[in-house]
Structure formats: C-alpha cells, structure tokens
C-alpha cells in the first residue's frame, strides 16, 4: 500500500490491537532480576544488533565484567539499536520475565487518583478543567488506557542507545514487540508517517494498554502559524484515533514536539490545552479523563501559566 496515511481499519487486525497481551513468561522474582538480564544478553549475544553497538571487544567478556547496573544498560542499548524482527529462540520468554519484573519494581500512578485541573487550579478559566488533569512524572509509570508517544516519521522508535527521549523510554519499558508493531504498520502504509497524524499499538509491558504514536512538527527557532496548526493536528489525531477504540476511556498526552523536536514549551502548552478543550466540547462524555503529562519543572510551569495559575 502506498498511501500517505493508513487508517486504523487497515492495520488493526495485523497487530492484534484488541487482543490482550499475554507474556511468554511470568515476571522474574526481583532477587533474580540480574540473573535474568544476563540470560537475555547471552541469548542475544549472536544477534546482528551487537555489531551496531560499536567496537566493544568480546561481548561475553564485557558481560562477565559488568555489574548489575551495567548489564541492564547494555541490554537497554542493545534493544534500542536492534532492528524489528523475531528474537532468538528462548529470548522472548527470558525478556518477558525481565520486563515484567522491572514493571513490578516501578511505582504506578492511577489516572483516577490524580486531581483534576479544576481541583489543582481552582482559579483557572480552562473550559475542560473538570475532565482533565496536569501531572508531572514518568509517563511509563502511568496507568492510563492509552498514552501518547512523540514519535519520529520512521515510527520505529529511537535508535540512539540510552537517549533520554520519551520515544526511547516508552519502547524500553514496553519491549521490542512495540517496535515490531510499528514496523508492521509503517510497512503496510508504505511511507513514513506524516506530521500531524497518529497510529496506535498495544502497550505490552507498560501499565498503559495502548500507545498512540504521533509525529509533531520539528521547530528550529520561533514557531509559526503552520507549526501551531501541525501541533494541534497531532493532538486531534491522537484524540480521534483513541476515540475509535471503545476500551480507551482515559488518555495521557505527552508534551508533543517540545523535547528534541524543538517546539518552545511556552508556546506549545496553550496549543495543547486549546485543542483538547475544543475536542472535548465537540465530543462530550467520550473520555473519562485526559491527562496532560510533563516530565520537567519547566514544562509544568508552562502549563500552569497557560492555565492562568
């Protein structure tokens, strides 16, 4: 297929979107997590991705010399640079045990436990204050029905080892099936993902059942009107697409384009707030809660100012 945009109906079954995720193995006991990490690395030792990490000498020796934290960083880096495709025999179960254990060790925040914007900012005039929340934290620990990922146009995640972007964080926590699903979708589409659109996959080892991947504008300097329209289109695309999946009642939006893609935080926050408020006004009752998620204090302050707090 060579169209520039693939609708949900054209890939929904191909990625098993509505099927519950069933790991190939239960979570490993926390006390055996390091052993599990090393087991996965040994299974991946002959994978072509090892060469993509650059000159490292003898992989087995490096692994033997690594402490627990270094072994986990090595596994994360290896999975980050690894192309989509089946894992070596036995690695699926071993990796599911590791990722399941890591999920169990992370704190989980429940969306319905968050104060609404109306409660947190009682003086705000934001029209959707009663059905939205502003939360600062790690989106990989948020138990929403769906979370939004700020993706690039290749839609396959970040390939830079240990890069501190949301794309990398979500793929790391979810596991390599997330990249496999994105590869299936973009292959069916036959083209890169256009700016201002979105795709959806399962969330795998994330607390969120689904991930929405959207491509926001890349801004170098001061954003123009076209950038604002593109950013608003990204948020609308996520809301429209999430609304097609009946099981999604809560949705966590990241601050699209404001990280490595350069959109100034002060300019982006009002666009996000206005777009969501307009969408909710046009679709009353479709979602129980929309959460604006931010990671840093600067992002949180930008939203607070936009809310008139």
Backbone torsions as a table, in degrees:
resi	resn	phi	psi	omega
1	UNK	NA	136.9	-172.9
2	UNK	-120.1	10.2	179.2
3	UNK	-67.9	159.0	-178.6
4	UNK	-81.2	-12.4	179.6
5	UNK	-144.2	127.8	-177.9
6	UNK	-103.9	120.3	179.2
7	UNK	-72.9	161.1	-177.6
8	UNK	-56.1	-41.4	-177.3
9	UNK	-58.7	-24.5	-176.0
10	UNK	-84.0	-11.5	-179.8
11	UNK	-134.0	-4.1	-175.0
12	UNK	-55.0	-50.6	-178.4
13	UNK	-71.2	-34.0	-175.8
14	UNK	-62.3	-28.5	179.5
15	UNK	-108.3	7.8	178.3
16	UNK	58.8	41.4	-170.8
17	UNK	-55.9	-36.9	-174.1
18	UNK	-94.3	4.0	179.1
19	UNK	-89.2	135.9	176.0
20	UNK	-63.0	142.3	177.2
21	UNK	-77.5	125.6	177.9
22	UNK	-119.8	105.1	-179.7
23	UNK	-59.4	154.0	179.3
24	UNK	-76.2	-11.0	178.4
25	UNK	-155.8	151.8	176.5
26	UNK	-71.9	165.0	178.5
27	UNK	-59.2	142.5	175.6
28	UNK	-72.6	149.1	172.5
29	UNK	-58.4	142.7	-177.5
30	UNK	-55.9	-35.4	-178.2
31	UNK	-68.2	-16.5	-178.2
32	UNK	-111.6	16.7	-176.6
33	UNK	-63.7	-45.2	-179.8
34	UNK	-60.8	-41.1	176.8
35	UNK	-60.3	-40.9	178.7
36	UNK	-65.2	-41.9	178.2
37	UNK	-59.5	-45.9	-179.0
38	UNK	-66.2	-33.9	176.9
39	UNK	-63.5	-44.1	177.9
40	UNK	-62.2	-44.6	-178.9
41	UNK	-62.5	-38.2	177.3
42	UNK	-65.3	-39.1	178.2
43	UNK	-66.3	-30.1	-179.6
44	UNK	-91.9	0.8	-174.1
45	UNK	-59.5	-28.8	178.7
46	UNK	-97.6	6.0	-178.7
47	UNK	-70.8	141.8	177.7
48	UNK	-55.8	-22.7	-178.7
49	UNK	-63.7	-24.8	-179.8
50	UNK	-57.0	-40.8	-179.4
51	UNK	-65.4	-26.1	-178.3
52	UNK	-75.1	-11.9	176.8
53	UNK	-76.9	-8.7	-179.1
54	UNK	93.6	178.3	-179.1
55	UNK	-61.1	118.8	-177.4
56	UNK	-130.4	6.3	-176.9
57	UNK	74.2	-139.3	-178.1
58	UNK	-89.8	117.3	-174.7
59	UNK	-60.8	-45.7	-178.7
60	UNK	-61.7	-39.3	178.9
61	UNK	-68.3	-41.8	178.0
62	UNK	-59.3	-41.5	179.8
63	UNK	-65.6	-42.7	-179.8
64	UNK	-62.7	-32.8	-177.8
65	UNK	-83.8	-13.7	-173.6
66	UNK	-79.6	140.3	170.7
67	UNK	-80.6	-178.1	-174.1
68	UNK	-59.9	-44.5	-178.4
69	UNK	-66.5	-40.8	179.9
70	UNK	-67.6	-36.3	178.0
71	UNK	-64.6	-40.1	179.0
72	UNK	-67.6	-39.7	177.0
73	UNK	-62.9	-38.3	178.6
74	UNK	-64.2	-42.0	178.4
75	UNK	-65.3	-43.9	179.1
76	UNK	-60.9	-44.7	180.0
77	UNK	-63.1	-41.6	-178.4
78	UNK	-63.9	-43.7	179.1
79	UNK	-69.0	-30.2	179.5
80	UNK	-66.4	-38.9	-176.8
81	UNK	-90.8	-6.1	-175.2
82	UNK	-76.4	133.8	178.1
83	UNK	-70.5	158.4	175.2
84	UNK	-59.4	151.2	177.6
85	UNK	142.3	166.6	-176.7
86	UNK	-61.0	145.2	174.7
87	UNK	-80.5	159.5	175.1
88	UNK	-58.1	158.0	-177.8
89	UNK	-55.3	131.1	179.1
90	UNK	89.0	-16.9	-175.1
91	UNK	-74.5	-30.2	179.1
92	UNK	-57.4	-51.7	-178.0
93	UNK	-65.7	-42.9	-178.8
94	UNK	-63.5	-40.9	-179.4
95	UNK	-72.3	-38.4	176.0
96	UNK	-59.8	-38.8	178.5
97	UNK	-63.6	-39.7	179.3
98	UNK	-69.9	-49.8	-177.5
99	UNK	-65.3	-36.2	176.3
100	UNK	-64.8	-40.0	177.5
101	UNK	-65.3	-42.2	-179.8
102	UNK	-65.4	-37.7	176.8
103	UNK	-61.8	-39.9	179.8
104	UNK	-66.2	-24.2	-179.4
105	UNK	-86.1	-17.6	-179.8
106	UNK	-85.5	143.9	174.3
107	UNK	-67.2	150.2	179.0
108	UNK	-120.7	131.6	177.9
109	UNK	-105.9	127.1	179.5
110	UNK	-90.0	131.6	-175.6
111	UNK	-59.0	-43.1	-175.8
112	UNK	-72.1	-8.2	174.3
113	UNK	-87.8	-5.5	-178.9
114	UNK	-83.5	143.6	174.7
115	UNK	-69.1	144.5	175.4
116	UNK	-71.3	165.2	175.6
117	UNK	-61.1	-35.5	177.9
118	UNK	-61.4	-37.0	179.6
119	UNK	-77.3	-39.0	-177.2
120	UNK	-79.2	-28.9	-178.0
121	UNK	-130.3	73.1	-171.7
122	UNK	-62.1	-17.1	-179.1
123	UNK	-95.5	0.0	-176.4
124	UNK	-70.0	149.9	174.7
125	UNK	-101.6	10.2	-178.1
126	UNK	-60.7	121.8	-171.9
127	UNK	-66.7	-22.2	-179.0
128	UNK	-103.8	25.0	-172.0
129	UNK	-62.6	-30.5	-176.3
130	UNK	-80.2	-15.8	-177.2
131	UNK	-116.6	11.6	-179.2
132	UNK	-131.8	163.0	176.9
133	UNK	-139.8	155.6	172.2
134	UNK	-116.4	124.2	-175.7
135	UNK	-135.4	132.4	175.8
136	UNK	-104.4	121.0	-179.8
137	UNK	171.5	-168.7	-178.1
138	UNK	-89.0	111.8	-174.4
139	UNK	-63.6	-20.9	178.6
140	UNK	-72.4	-8.1	178.3
141	UNK	-109.1	7.7	-175.6
142	UNK	-93.8	122.5	-178.9
143	UNK	-89.3	73.3	171.9
144	UNK	-102.7	162.9	175.6
145	UNK	-64.8	-31.7	177.4
146	UNK	-150.0	146.7	174.0
147	UNK	-124.0	155.3	-177.7
148	UNK	-102.3	135.1	176.4
149	UNK	-109.6	133.7	174.0
150	UNK	-84.1	94.7	-173.4
151	UNK	-93.3	167.8	169.6
152	UNK	-98.8	173.9	-171.8
153	UNK	-67.9	-20.7	176.5
154	UNK	-73.4	-22.9	173.7
155	UNK	69.0	11.6	-174.0
156	UNK	-102.4	4.0	-177.4
157	UNK	93.8	175.0	179.7
158	UNK	-82.7	135.7	179.9
159	UNK	-106.0	11.5	179.0
160	UNK	-93.3	115.5	-176.3
161	UNK	-55.3	129.3	175.2
162	UNK	62.4	18.3	178.6
163	UNK	-66.3	135.7	-174.9
164	UNK	-88.5	58.4	176.1
165	UNK	-116.4	159.8	-177.9
166	UNK	-64.7	-34.2	178.8
167	UNK	-59.7	-46.2	179.1
168	UNK	-65.9	-43.9	-177.6
169	UNK	-61.7	-44.8	-178.3
170	UNK	-68.3	-42.2	178.8
171	UNK	-65.9	-37.1	179.2
172	UNK	-63.1	-46.8	-177.6
173	UNK	-72.2	-35.6	-177.4
174	UNK	-75.1	-36.5	-176.7
175	UNK	101.8	169.6	-171.5
176	UNK	-67.7	-13.8	176.3
177	UNK	-63.7	-27.2	178.3
178	UNK	-63.2	-45.2	177.3
179	UNK	-65.0	-38.9	178.7
180	UNK	-60.8	-43.3	178.7
181	UNK	-64.1	-43.7	179.1
182	UNK	-61.8	-38.6	178.0
183	UNK	-63.9	-42.0	177.2
184	UNK	-59.3	-44.9	-177.3
185	UNK	-65.3	-49.3	-176.2
186	UNK	-69.5	-28.7	175.8
187	UNK	-67.8	-43.9	176.7
188	UNK	-63.1	-36.2	179.6
189	UNK	-69.7	-33.7	177.9
190	UNK	75.8	16.0	-178.9
191	UNK	-164.2	161.8	175.9
192	UNK	-62.6	158.4	-179.9
193	UNK	-76.0	126.2	180.0
194	UNK	-70.1	153.8	174.3
195	UNK	-63.9	140.6	176.8
196	UNK	85.0	13.2	178.5
197	UNK	-122.7	179.9	-178.2
198	UNK	-152.8	154.3	171.9
199	UNK	-129.1	163.2	-178.5
200	UNK	-130.8	143.1	175.8
201	UNK	-136.6	174.7	169.3
202	UNK	-72.9	164.0	-178.0
203	UNK	-98.6	-10.7	177.4
204	UNK	53.8	-114.3	-173.9
205	UNK	-83.3	5.1	173.0
206	UNK	-76.0	155.4	171.1
207	UNK	-64.0	-27.3	176.9
208	UNK	-78.8	137.3	-177.8
209	UNK	-74.8	-28.2	-177.4
210	UNK	-131.8	156.0	173.3
211	UNK	-126.5	129.5	172.9
212	UNK	-99.7	126.2	-177.9
213	UNK	-107.6	116.4	-179.5
214	UNK	-124.4	147.4	179.2
215	UNK	-105.9	108.8	177.9
216	UNK	-89.7	174.8	179.5
217	UNK	-69.9	149.4	172.5
218	UNK	-99.9	124.2	-172.6
219	UNK	-119.7	131.4	175.6
220	UNK	-119.3	94.5	-177.9
221	UNK	105.8	-144.0	-176.5
222	UNK	-82.8	127.8	-178.9
223	UNK	-71.0	143.6	177.1
224	UNK	-99.4	-176.5	-179.6
225	UNK	-61.6	-36.7	178.9
226	UNK	-65.0	-36.1	177.4
227	UNK	-65.8	-42.7	179.1
228	UNK	-63.1	-40.7	178.1
229	UNK	-65.2	-39.3	179.1
230	UNK	-66.3	-40.3	178.7
231	UNK	-65.1	-44.9	177.5
232	UNK	-61.1	-38.0	179.1
233	UNK	-62.9	-37.3	177.9
234	UNK	-62.2	-45.7	178.8
235	UNK	-65.3	-42.3	178.4
236	UNK	-63.4	-39.4	179.8
237	UNK	-61.8	-40.7	178.1
238	UNK	-64.9	-44.5	-179.8
239	UNK	-65.4	-44.6	179.1
240	UNK	-61.3	-44.2	-177.1
241	UNK	-69.8	-42.9	177.7
242	UNK	-60.8	-34.9	-179.5
243	UNK	-67.3	-18.7	177.1
244	UNK	-77.5	-12.2	-178.5
245	UNK	-108.9	108.9	-171.7
246	UNK	-59.9	-31.4	-176.7
247	UNK	-71.0	-14.6	-177.9
248	UNK	-87.6	110.9	177.0
249	UNK	-115.2	-20.6	177.5
250	UNK	-125.7	138.5	-173.8
251	UNK	-138.6	130.2	177.9
252	UNK	-108.4	119.9	-179.5
253	UNK	-97.4	130.0	171.7
254	UNK	-82.8	172.2	177.5
255	UNK	-83.8	82.6	-172.8
256	UNK	-56.9	134.4	173.2
257	UNK	73.3	-3.4	-173.6
258	UNK	-87.7	-6.8	178.9
259	UNK	-89.9	-114.6	-176.9
260	UNK	-68.2	-13.1	-179.0
261	UNK	-88.7	-1.3	162.0
262	UNK	86.1	0.7	-179.0
263	UNK	-71.6	124.7	-178.6
264	UNK	-59.1	135.2	-175.5
265	UNK	-61.1	-42.6	-178.7
266	UNK	-62.1	-33.2	-179.9
267	UNK	-83.3	-29.5	-175.2
268	UNK	-77.3	-37.2	-174.8
269	UNK	-58.4	-47.1	178.9
270	UNK	-62.7	-33.4	178.2
271	UNK	-64.4	-45.4	-179.5
272	UNK	-63.0	-47.0	-178.1
273	UNK	-63.0	-46.6	-178.2
274	UNK	-64.4	-41.8	-178.3
275	UNK	-64.4	-44.4	-179.9
276	UNK	-66.6	-43.1	179.7
277	UNK	-60.8	-43.5	179.0
278	UNK	-63.5	-40.8	-178.8
279	UNK	-65.8	-45.0	-179.4
280	UNK	-65.3	-34.8	177.2
281	UNK	-64.4	-34.0	179.8
282	UNK	-83.1	-15.9	-177.8
283	UNK	-133.1	63.2	-175.5
284	UNK	-61.5	134.0	175.2
285	UNK	82.3	-2.7	-176.8
286	UNK	-67.9	-40.0	178.4
287	UNK	-115.3	148.0	176.9
288	UNK	-80.7	-35.5	-179.0
289	UNK	-157.4	134.0	171.2
290	UNK	-111.8	130.3	-178.9
291	UNK	-114.2	125.0	170.1
292	UNK	-86.4	111.5	-178.2
293	UNK	-101.6	138.4	176.8
294	UNK	-133.1	156.2	-177.3
295	UNK	-105.8	-34.5	-174.8
296	UNK	-113.8	165.1	-179.6
297	UNK	-64.1	-35.4	-179.4
298	UNK	-64.9	-41.2	178.0
299	UNK	-64.7	-44.1	-179.6
300	UNK	-61.5	-40.8	179.6
301	UNK	-65.6	-35.6	178.9
302	UNK	-62.9	-42.9	177.9
303	UNK	-67.4	-41.6	179.3
304	UNK	-59.3	-43.7	178.8
305	UNK	-65.7	-40.2	179.5
306	UNK	-65.5	-28.4	177.8
307	UNK	-82.4	-3.4	179.1
308	UNK	80.4	21.8	-178.2
309	UNK	-87.4	NA	NA
